[in-house]
């Protein structure tokens, strides 16, 4: 299971997040997504902890807490949704029969 941590500062590091969540148990992994083009943190993270009880304790304590001048949104992460490809396999668009 994973914890979603939203509304985090763009200056946050994996070490910062680990330090905060370690107060509630063993942090197994922190994933801090970055923007592909700019390399900047995207404003959210995912945290995995050793046990579900530790995750629940962290969620309870940190959801709505103020950290780095922001109000955190902390909850169980939802499974990633499948998204279709962008334009792949579409033959009925208005450009399909044109040659460039």
C-alpha positions, 0 to 999 in steps of 0.5 A, a space after each residue: 500500500 502507498 500513501 499519497 501526499 499532496 499540496 507539498 512545497 516545490 522545494 521539498 526533498 525525499 529526505 524531508 518527507 522521510 524525516 516527517 513520516 519516520 515519526 510514525 514508523 519505518 519508511 520503506 520508499 519515497 517517490 517524488 515525481 518531477 516534471 519531465 521538461 523542467 525537472 521541478 517537483 510536481 507538488 505531490 509524493 508517494 510514501 510506502 511504510 513498513 505496515 498498514 498500521 504505520 500508514 494509518 497513523 501517518 495519515 491520521 496525524 498528517 492529513 490537514 497538517 501545515 508543513 512548509 507553509 502548506 496544508 498537506 493532503 494525505 490519504 491512501 493512494 488510489 491505484 493508477 488508472 489506465 489511460 489510452 494512448 494519445 491518438 494511437 489507433 484512431 483512423 477516423 480523424 479528419 487527417 487520416 486520408 491526407 498525405 503530407 
